[in-house]
């Protein structure tokens, strides 16, 4: 993980769903040049899981 841990997102009920690969668009050598970043989602409805999985 990077230097940020998502503490504010966790406190406001955001959900950590994964991480980016940290590659960048123009990396032609398949080397990881950019830092990996966390992906956070905020559910707008109570049935968000069933909506995403359908």
PDB file of N, CA, C, O and CB in Angstrom:
ATOM      1  N   UNK A   1       0.820  -1.196   0.000  1.00  0.00           N
ATOM      2  CA  UNK A   1       0.000   0.000   0.000  1.00  0.00           C
ATOM      3  C   UNK A   1       0.853   1.245   0.000  1.00  0.00           C
ATOM      4  O   UNK A   1       2.021   1.224   0.391  1.00  0.00           O
ATOM      5  CB  UNK A   1      -0.927   0.006   1.190  1.00  0.00           C
ATOM      6  N   UNK A   2       0.247   2.331  -0.447  1.00  0.00           N
ATOM      7  CA  UNK A   2       0.952   3.596  -0.482  1.00  0.00           C
ATOM      8  C   UNK A   2       0.969   4.278   0.871  1.00  0.00           C
ATOM      9  O   UNK A   2       0.833   3.639   1.914  1.00  0.00           O
ATOM     10  CB  UNK A   2       0.333   4.502  -1.501  1.00  0.00           C
ATOM     11  N   UNK A   3       1.135   5.565   0.828  1.00  0.00           N
ATOM     12  CA  UNK A   3       1.227   6.293   2.088  1.00  0.00           C
ATOM     13  C   UNK A   3      -0.130   6.638   2.682  1.00  0.00           C
ATOM     14  O   UNK A   3      -0.208   7.051   3.838  1.00  0.00           O
ATOM     15  CB  UNK A   3       2.015   7.550   1.889  1.00  0.00           C
ATOM     16  N   UNK A   4      -1.211   6.473   1.905  1.00  0.00           N
ATOM     17  CA  UNK A   4      -2.561   6.732   2.413  1.00  0.00           C
ATOM     18  C   UNK A   4      -3.259   5.410   2.682  1.00  0.00           C
ATOM     19  O   UNK A   4      -3.100   4.453   1.924  1.00  0.00           O
ATOM     20  CB  UNK A   4      -3.381   7.589   1.410  1.00  0.00           C
ATOM     21  N   UNK A   5      -4.031   5.355   3.755  1.00  0.00           N
ATOM     22  CA  UNK A   5      -4.670   4.101   4.145  1.00  0.00           C
ATOM     23  C   UNK A   5      -6.186   4.135   4.042  1.00  0.00           C
ATOM     24  O   UNK A   5      -6.839   3.154   4.398  1.00  0.00           O
ATOM     25  CB  UNK A   5      -4.280   3.753   5.544  1.00  0.00           C
ATOM     26  N   UNK A   6      -6.765   5.222   3.571  1.00  0.00           N
ATOM     27  CA  UNK A   6      -8.206   5.298   3.395  1.00  0.00           C
ATOM     28  C   UNK A   6      -8.992   5.452   4.679  1.00  0.00           C
ATOM     29  O   UNK A   6     -10.158   5.060   4.737  1.00  0.00           O
ATOM     30  CB  UNK A   6      -8.672   4.101   2.696  1.00  0.00           C
ATOM     31  N   UNK A   7      -8.387   6.010   5.700  1.00  0.00           N
ATOM     32  CA  UNK A   7      -9.050   6.134   6.995  1.00  0.00           C
ATOM     33  C   UNK A   7     -10.335   6.949   6.902  1.00  0.00           C
ATOM     34  O   UNK A   7     -11.338   6.583   7.515  1.00  0.00           O
ATOM     35  CB  UNK A   7      -8.110   6.770   8.003  1.00  0.00           C
ATOM     36  N   UNK A   8     -10.324   8.034   6.155  1.00  0.00           N
ATOM     37  CA  UNK A   8     -11.528   8.862   6.014  1.00  0.00           C
ATOM     38  C   UNK A   8     -12.623   8.123   5.265  1.00  0.00           C
ATOM     39  O   UNK A   8     -13.802   8.248   5.596  1.00  0.00           O
ATOM     40  CB  UNK A   8     -11.197  10.168   5.290  1.00  0.00           C
ATOM     41  N   UNK A   9     -12.232   7.346   4.249  1.00  0.00           N
ATOM     42  CA  UNK A   9     -13.221   6.564   3.502  1.00  0.00           C
ATOM     43  C   UNK A   9     -13.853   5.498   4.392  1.00  0.00           C
ATOM     44  O   UNK A   9     -15.070   5.311   4.374  1.00  0.00           O
ATOM     45  CB  UNK A   9     -12.572   5.908   2.269  1.00  0.00           C
ATOM     46  N   UNK A  10     -13.040   4.810   5.159  1.00  0.00           N
ATOM     47  CA  UNK A  10     -13.559   3.787   6.077  1.00  0.00           C
ATOM     48  C   UNK A  10     -14.524   4.401   7.081  1.00  0.00           C
ATOM     49  O   UNK A  10     -15.576   3.826   7.363  1.00  0.00           O
ATOM     50  CB  UNK A  10     -12.406   3.087   6.816  1.00  0.00           C
ATOM     51  N   UNK A  11     -14.178   5.550   7.617  1.00  0.00           N
ATOM     52  CA  UNK A  11     -15.011   6.203   8.624  1.00  0.00           C
ATOM     53  C   UNK A  11     -16.355   6.651   8.062  1.00  0.00           C
ATOM     54  O   UNK A  11     -17.330   6.753   8.806  1.00  0.00           O
ATOM     55  CB  UNK A  11     -14.280   7.394   9.206  1.00  0.00           C
ATOM     56  N   UNK A  12     -16.418   6.920   6.757  1.00  0.00           N
ATOM     57  CA  UNK A  12     -17.679   7.375   6.168  1.00  0.00           C
ATOM     58  C   UNK A  12     -18.365   6.279   5.351  1.00  0.00           C
ATOM     59  O   UNK A  12     -19.129   6.570   4.431  1.00  0.00           O
ATOM     60  CB  UNK A  12     -17.431   8.590   5.289  1.00  0.00           C
ATOM     61  N   UNK A  13     -18.089   5.015   5.694  1.00  0.00           N
ATOM     62  CA  UNK A  13     -18.789   3.838   5.153  1.00  0.00           C
ATOM     63  C   UNK A  13     -18.560   3.567   3.671  1.00  0.00           C
ATOM     64  O   UNK A  13     -19.431   2.997   3.014  1.00  0.00           O
ATOM     65  CB  UNK A  13     -20.241   3.992   5.380  1.00  0.00           C
ATOM     66  N   UNK A  14     -17.425   3.956   3.136  1.00  0.00           N
ATOM     67  CA  UNK A  14     -17.064   3.555   1.780  1.00  0.00           C
ATOM     68  C   UNK A  14     -16.543   2.121   1.852  1.00  0.00           C
ATOM     69  O   UNK A  14     -16.100   1.672   2.909  1.00  0.00           O
ATOM     70  CB  UNK A  14     -15.990   4.529   1.151  1.00  0.00           C
ATOM     71  N   UNK A  15     -16.596   1.406   0.735  1.00  0.00           N
ATOM     72  CA  UNK A  15     -16.191   0.001   0.708  1.00  0.00           C
ATOM     73  C   UNK A  15     -14.968  -0.149  -0.199  1.00  0.00           C
ATOM     74  O   UNK A  15     -14.989   0.268  -1.356  1.00  0.00           O
ATOM     75  CB  UNK A  15     -17.363  -0.911   0.216  1.00  0.00           C
ATOM     76  N   UNK A  16     -13.919  -0.740   0.330  1.00  0.00           N
ATOM     77  CA  UNK A  16     -12.717  -1.017  -0.457  1.00  0.00           C
ATOM     78  C   UNK A  16     -12.983  -2.246  -1.319  1.00  0.00           C
ATOM     79  O   UNK A  16     -13.253  -3.327  -0.796  1.00  0.00           O
ATOM     80  CB  UNK A  16     -11.466  -1.236   0.466  1.00  0.00           C
ATOM     81  N   UNK A  17     -12.906  -2.083  -2.655  1.00  0.00           N
ATOM     82  CA  UNK A  17     -13.234  -3.193  -3.553  1.00  0.00           C
ATOM     83  C   UNK A  17     -12.018  -3.764  -4.277  1.00  0.00           C
ATOM     84  O   UNK A  17     -12.118  -4.825  -4.894  1.00  0.00           O
ATOM     85  CB  UNK A  17     -14.246  -2.739  -4.568  1.00  0.00           C
ATOM     86  N   UNK A  18     -10.882  -3.088  -4.216  1.00  0.00           N
ATOM     87  CA  UNK A  18      -9.703  -3.625  -4.883  1.00  0.00           C
ATOM     88  C   UNK A  18      -8.625  -2.579  -5.062  1.00  0.00           C
ATOM     89  O   UNK A  18      -8.640  -1.518  -4.438  1.00  0.00           O
ATOM     90  CB  UNK A  18     -10.078  -4.199  -6.220  1.00  0.00           C
ATOM     91  N   UNK A  19      -7.680  -2.915  -5.942  1.00  0.00           N
ATOM     92  CA  UNK A  19      -6.564  -2.018  -6.246  1.00  0.00           C
ATOM     93  C   UNK A  19      -6.326  -1.983  -7.744  1.00  0.00           C
ATOM     94  O   UNK A  19      -6.640  -2.933  -8.461  1.00  0.00           O
ATOM     95  CB  UNK A  19      -5.283  -2.460  -5.507  1.00  0.00           C
ATOM     96  N   UNK A  20      -5.762  -0.863  -8.208  1.00  0.00           N
ATOM     97  CA  UNK A  20      -5.340  -0.791  -9.599  1.00  0.00           C
ATOM     98  C   UNK A  20      -4.077  -1.624  -9.761  1.00  0.00           C
ATOM     99  O   UNK A  20      -3.461  -2.025  -8.774  1.00  0.00           O
ATOM    100  CB  UNK A  20      -5.102   0.685 -10.044  1.00  0.00           C
ATOM    101  N   UNK A  21      -3.694  -1.881 -10.996  1.00  0.00           N
ATOM    102  CA  UNK A  21      -2.474  -2.651 -11.233  1.00  0.00           C
ATOM    103  C   UNK A  21      -1.226  -1.783 -11.155  1.00  0.00           C
ATOM    104  O   UNK A  21      -0.119  -2.297 -10.993  1.00  0.00           O
ATOM    105  CB  UNK A  21      -2.541  -3.329 -12.587  1.00  0.00           C
ATOM    106  N   UNK A  22      -1.400  -0.474 -11.270  1.00  0.00           N
ATOM    107  CA  UNK A  22      -0.264   0.423 -11.148  1.00  0.00           C
ATOM    108  C   UNK A  22       0.607   0.486 -12.385  1.00  0.00           C
ATOM    109  O   UNK A  22       1.779   0.852 -12.299  1.00  0.00           O
ATOM    110  CB  UNK A  22       0.561   0.020  -9.997  1.00  0.00           C
ATOM    111  N   UNK A  23       0.055   0.135 -13.528  1.00  0.00           N
ATOM    112  CA  UNK A  23       0.857   0.082 -14.739  1.00  0.00           C
ATOM    113  C   UNK A  23       0.999   1.404 -15.450  1.00  0.00           C
ATOM    114  O   UNK A  23       2.117   1.844 -15.718  1.00  0.00           O
ATOM    115  CB  UNK A  23       0.280  -0.896 -15.665  1.00  0.00           C
ATOM    116  N   UNK A  24      -0.083   2.034 -15.755  1.00  0.00           N
ATOM    117  CA  UNK A  24      -0.057   3.211 -16.602  1.00  0.00           C
ATOM    118  C   UNK A  24      -0.353   2.799 -18.032  1.00  0.00           C
ATOM    119  O   UNK A  24      -0.156   1.641 -18.398  1.00  0.00           O
ATOM    120  CB  UNK A  24       1.302   3.936 -16.507  1.00  0.00           C
ATOM    121  N   UNK A  25      -0.820   3.728 -18.835  1.00  0.00           N
ATOM    122  CA  UNK A  25      -1.264   3.415 -20.194  1.00  0.00           C
ATOM    123  C   UNK A  25      -0.131   3.065 -21.147  1.00  0.00           C
ATOM    124  O   UNK A  25      -0.279   2.145 -21.951  1.00  0.00           O
ATOM    125  CB  UNK A  25      -2.027   4.571 -20.748  1.00  0.00           C
ATOM    126  N   UNK A  26       0.967   3.748 -21.086  1.00  0.00           N
ATOM    127  CA  UNK A  26       1.982   3.641 -22.127  1.00  0.00           C
ATOM    128  C   UNK A  26       3.162   2.761 -21.752  1.00  0.00           C
ATOM    129  O   UNK A  26       4.240   2.894 -22.332  1.00  0.00           O
ATOM    130  CB  UNK A  26       2.477   4.993 -22.475  1.00  0.00           C
ATOM    131  N   UNK A  27       2.978   1.878 -20.803  1.00  0.00           N
ATOM    132  CA  UNK A  27       4.065   0.992 -20.404  1.00  0.00           C
ATOM    133  C   UNK A  27       4.113  -0.192 -21.367  1.00  0.00           C
ATOM    134  O   UNK A  27       3.332  -1.134 -21.237  1.00  0.00           O
ATOM    135  CB  UNK A  27       3.883   0.508 -18.932  1.00  0.00           C
ATOM    136  N   UNK A  28       5.015  -0.143 -22.315  1.00  0.00           N
ATOM    137  CA  UNK A  28       5.075  -1.196 -23.338  1.00  0.00           C
ATOM    138  C   UNK A  28       5.914  -2.388 -22.892  1.00  0.00           C
ATOM    139  O   UNK A  28       5.953  -3.408 -23.582  1.00  0.00           O
ATOM    140  CB  UNK A  28       5.640  -0.634 -24.631  1.00  0.00           C
ATOM    141  N   UNK A  29       6.572  -2.274 -21.766  1.00  0.00           N
ATOM    142  CA  UNK A  29       7.427  -3.359 -21.294  1.00  0.00           C
ATOM    143  C   UNK A  29       6.784  -4.169 -20.170  1.00  0.00           C
ATOM    144  O   UNK A  29       7.441  -5.012 -19.559  1.00  0.00           O
ATOM    145  CB  UNK A  29       8.746  -2.800 -20.823  1.00  0.00           C
ATOM    146  N   UNK A  30       5.495  -3.917 -19.895  1.00  0.00           N
ATOM    147  CA  UNK A  30       4.765  -4.596 -18.819  1.00  0.00           C
ATOM    148  C   UNK A  30       5.418  -4.406 -17.458  1.00  0.00           C
ATOM    149  O   UNK A  30       5.349  -5.294 -16.607  1.00  0.00           O
ATOM    150  CB  UNK A  30       4.654  -6.073 -19.121  1.00  0.00           C
ATOM    151  N   UNK A  31       6.036  -3.283 -17.250  1.00  0.00           N
ATOM    152  CA  UNK A  31       6.644  -2.979 -15.962  1.00  0.00           C
ATOM    153  C   UNK A  31       5.710  -2.072 -15.170  1.00  0.00           C
ATOM    154  O   UNK A  31       5.048  -1.201 -15.735  1.00  0.00           O
ATOM    155  CB  UNK A  31       8.034  -2.314 -16.146  1.00  0.00           C
ATOM    156  N   UNK A  32       5.665  -2.282 -13.874  1.00  0.00           N
ATOM    157  CA  UNK A  32       4.797  -1.496 -13.012  1.00  0.00           C
ATOM    158  C   UNK A  32       5.500  -0.203 -12.628  1.00  0.00           C
ATOM    159  O   UNK A  32       6.313  -0.184 -11.703  1.00  0.00           O
ATOM    160  CB  UNK A  32       4.397  -2.295 -11.756  1.00  0.00           C
ATOM    161  N   UNK A  33       5.190   0.868 -13.329  1.00  0.00           N
ATOM    162  CA  UNK A  33       5.857   2.148 -13.114  1.00  0.00           C
ATOM    163  C   UNK A  33       5.115   3.029 -12.112  1.00  0.00           C
ATOM    164  O   UNK A  33       5.743   3.736 -11.324  1.00  0.00           O
ATOM    165  CB  UNK A  33       5.998   2.881 -14.430  1.00  0.00           C
ATOM    166  N   UNK A  34       3.794   2.990 -12.137  1.00  0.00           N
ATOM    167  CA  UNK A  34       3.000   3.866 -11.278  1.00  0.00           C
ATOM    168  C   UNK A  34       2.605   3.140 -10.000  1.00  0.00           C
ATOM    169  O   UNK A  34       2.517   1.912  -9.996  1.00  0.00           O
ATOM    170  CB  UNK A  34       1.746   4.363 -12.018  1.00  0.00           C
ATOM    171  N   UNK A  35       2.366   3.869  -8.919  1.00  0.00           N
ATOM    172  CA  UNK A  35       1.965   3.205  -7.669  1.00  0.00           C
ATOM    173  C   UNK A  35       0.565   2.614  -7.784  1.00  0.00           C
ATOM    174  O   UNK A  35      -0.276   3.129  -8.521  1.00  0.00           O
ATOM    175  CB  UNK A  35       2.019   4.194  -6.492  1.00  0.00           C
ATOM    176  N   UNK A  36       0.323   1.543  -7.060  1.00  0.00           N
ATOM    177  CA  UNK A  36      -1.012   0.957  -7.002  1.00  0.00           C
ATOM    178  C   UNK A  36      -1.895   1.861  -6.158  1.00  0.00           C
ATOM    179  O   UNK A  36      -1.447   2.447  -5.172  1.00  0.00           O
ATOM    180  CB  UNK A  36      -0.975  -0.493  -6.420  1.00  0.00           C
ATOM    181  N   UNK A  37      -3.165   1.966  -6.565  1.00  0.00           N
ATOM    182  CA  UNK A  37      -4.108   2.814  -5.835  1.00  0.00           C
ATOM    183  C   UNK A  37      -5.311   1.991  -5.426  1.00  0.00           C
ATOM    184  O   UNK A  37      -5.730   1.087  -6.149  1.00  0.00           O
ATOM    185  CB  UNK A  37      -4.545   4.028  -6.689  1.00  0.00           C
ATOM    186  N   UNK A  38      -5.863   2.302  -4.272  1.00  0.00           N
ATOM    187  CA  UNK A  38      -7.058   1.616  -3.795  1.00  0.00           C
ATOM    188  C   UNK A  38      -8.281   2.126  -4.542  1.00  0.00           C
ATOM    189  O   UNK A  38      -8.336   3.291  -4.936  1.00  0.00           O
ATOM    190  CB  UNK A  38      -7.233   1.811  -2.276  1.00  0.00           C
ATOM    191  N   UNK A  39      -9.268   1.242  -4.738  1.00  0.00           N
ATOM    192  CA  UNK A  39     -10.531   1.603  -5.372  1.00  0.00           C
ATOM    193  C   UNK A  39     -11.624   1.502  -4.313  1.00  0.00           C
ATOM    194  O   UNK A  39     -11.859   0.435  -3.746  1.00  0.00           O
ATOM    195  CB  UNK A  39     -10.844   0.679  -6.610  1.00  0.00           C
ATOM    196  N   UNK A  40     -12.282   2.618  -4.056  1.00  0.00           N
ATOM    197  CA  UNK A  40     -13.334   2.701  -3.039  1.00  0.00           C
ATOM    198  C   UNK A  40     -14.662   2.998  -3.711  1.00  0.00           C
ATOM    199  O   UNK A  40     -14.717   3.790  -4.653  1.00  0.00           O
ATOM    200  CB  UNK A  40     -13.003   3.787  -1.979  1.00  0.00           C
ATOM    201  N   UNK A  41     -15.746   2.366  -3.234  1.00  0.00           N
ATOM    202  CA  UNK A  41     -17.097   2.624  -3.728  1.00  0.00           C
ATOM    203  C   UNK A  41     -17.990   3.032  -2.570  1.00  0.00           C
ATOM    204  O   UNK A  41     -17.816   2.579  -1.439  1.00  0.00           O
ATOM    205  CB  UNK A  41     -17.674   1.381  -4.448  1.00  0.00           C
ATOM    206  N   UNK A  42     -18.944   3.891  -2.872  1.00  0.00           N
ATOM    207  CA  UNK A  42     -19.926   4.282  -1.869  1.00  0.00           C
ATOM    208  C   UNK A  42     -21.293   3.801  -2.335  1.00  0.00           C
ATOM    209  O   UNK A  42     -21.767   4.238  -3.384  1.00  0.00           O
ATOM    210  CB  UNK A  42     -19.920   5.830  -1.634  1.00  0.00           C
ATOM    211  N   UNK A  43     -21.940   2.910  -1.581  1.00  0.00           N
ATOM    212  CA  UNK A  43     -23.242   2.381  -2.000  1.00  0.00           C
ATOM    213  C   UNK A  43     -24.339   3.445  -1.901  1.00  0.00           C
ATOM    214  O   UNK A  43     -24.506   4.089  -0.865  1.00  0.00           O
ATOM    215  CB  UNK A  43     -23.617   1.162  -1.146  1.00  0.00           C
ATOM    216  N   UNK A  44     -25.078   3.616  -2.994  1.00  0.00           N
ATOM    217  CA  UNK A  44     -26.162   4.594  -3.010  1.00  0.00           C
ATOM    218  C   UNK A  44     -27.510   3.970  -2.674  1.00  0.00           C
ATOM    219  O   UNK A  44     -28.455   4.679  -2.329  1.00  0.00           O
ATOM    220  CB  UNK A  44     -26.235   5.262  -4.364  1.00  0.00           C
ATOM    221  N   UNK A  45     -27.603   2.637  -2.773  1.00  0.00           N
ATOM    222  CA  UNK A  45     -28.839   1.939  -2.413  1.00  0.00           C
ATOM    223  C   UNK A  45     -28.503   0.792  -1.471  1.00  0.00           C
ATOM    224  O   UNK A  45     -27.356   0.350  -1.395  1.00  0.00           O
ATOM    225  CB  UNK A  45     -29.579   1.413  -3.681  1.00  0.00           C
ATOM    226  N   UNK A  46     -29.513   0.317  -0.757  1.00  0.00           N
ATOM    227  CA  UNK A  46     -29.293  -0.789   0.168  1.00  0.00           C
ATOM    228  C   UNK A  46     -29.057  -2.102  -0.569  1.00  0.00           C
ATOM    229  O   UNK A  46     -28.399  -2.999  -0.043  1.00  0.00           O
ATOM    230  CB  UNK A  46     -30.479  -0.930   1.109  1.00  0.00           C
ATOM    231  N   UNK A  47     -29.591  -2.220  -1.786  1.00  0.00           N
ATOM    232  CA  UNK A  47     -29.458  -3.458  -2.564  1.00  0.00           C
ATOM    233  C   UNK A  47     -28.283  -3.389  -3.540  1.00  0.00           C
ATOM    234  O   UNK A  47     -28.339  -3.997  -4.609  1.00  0.00           O
ATOM    235  CB  UNK A  47     -30.754  -3.740  -3.330  1.00  0.00           C
ATOM    236  N   UNK A  48     -27.244  -2.675  -3.198  1.00  0.00           N
ATOM    237  CA  UNK A  48     -26.151  -2.463  -4.145  1.00  0.00           C
ATOM    238  C   UNK A  48     -25.471  -3.761  -4.564  1.00  0.00           C
ATOM    239  O   UNK A  48     -25.054  -3.885  -5.716  1.00  0.00           O
ATOM    240  CB  UNK A  48     -25.130  -1.532  -3.546  1.00  0.00           C
ATOM    241  N   UNK A  49     -25.347  -4.728  -3.665  1.00  0.00           N
ATOM    242  CA  UNK A  49     -24.670  -5.982  -4.015  1.00  0.00           C
ATOM    243  C   UNK A  49     -25.442  -6.753  -5.070  1.00  0.00           C
ATOM    244  O   UNK A  49     -24.851  -7.241  -6.033  1.00  0.00           O
ATOM    245  CB  UNK A  49     -24.482  -6.852  -2.775  1.00  0.00           C
ATOM    246  N   UNK A  50     -26.752  -6.870  -4.905  1.00  0.00           N
ATOM    247  CA  UNK A  50     -27.544  -7.606  -5.892  1.00  0.00           C
ATOM    248  C   UNK A  50     -27.581  -6.867  -7.225  1.00  0.00           C
ATOM    249  O   UNK A  50     -27.620  -7.501  -8.280  1.00  0.00           O
ATOM    250  CB  UNK A  50     -28.973  -7.829  -5.375  1.00  0.00           C
ATOM    251  N   UNK A  51     -27.568  -5.544  -7.193  1.00  0.00           N
ATOM    252  CA  UNK A  51     -27.549  -4.762  -8.430  1.00  0.00           C
ATOM    253  C   UNK A  51     -26.237  -4.961  -9.174  1.00  0.00           C
ATOM    254  O   UNK A  51     -26.237  -5.120 -10.395  1.00  0.00           O
ATOM    255  CB  UNK A  51     -27.767  -3.273  -8.132  1.00  0.00           C
ATOM    256  N   UNK A  52     -25.132  -4.953  -8.462  1.00  0.00           N
ATOM    257  CA  UNK A  52     -23.830  -5.131  -9.103  1.00  0.00           C
ATOM    258  C   UNK A  52     -23.632  -6.550  -9.620  1.00  0.00           C
ATOM    259  O   UNK A  52     -22.973  -6.750 -10.640  1.00  0.00           O
ATOM    260  CB  UNK A  52     -22.720  -4.783  -8.132  1.00  0.00           C
ATOM    261  N   UNK A  53     -24.192  -7.532  -8.932  1.00  0.00           N
ATOM    262  CA  UNK A  53     -23.992  -8.926  -9.323  1.00  0.00           C
ATOM    263  C   UNK A  53     -24.960  -9.396 -10.399  1.00  0.00           C
ATOM    264  O   UNK A  53     -24.770 -10.476 -10.958  1.00  0.00           O
ATOM    265  CB  UNK A  53     -24.123  -9.811  -8.121  1.00  0.00           C
ATOM    266  N   UNK A  54     -25.995  -8.614 -10.706  1.00  0.00           N
ATOM    267  CA  UNK A  54     -26.963  -9.056 -11.719  1.00  0.00           C
ATOM    268  C   UNK A  54     -26.555  -8.657 -13.115  1.00  0.00           C
ATOM    269  O   UNK A  54     -27.265  -8.957 -14.075  1.00  0.00           O
ATOM    270  CB  UNK A  54     -28.328  -8.495 -11.420  1.00  0.00           C
TER     271      UNK A  54
END
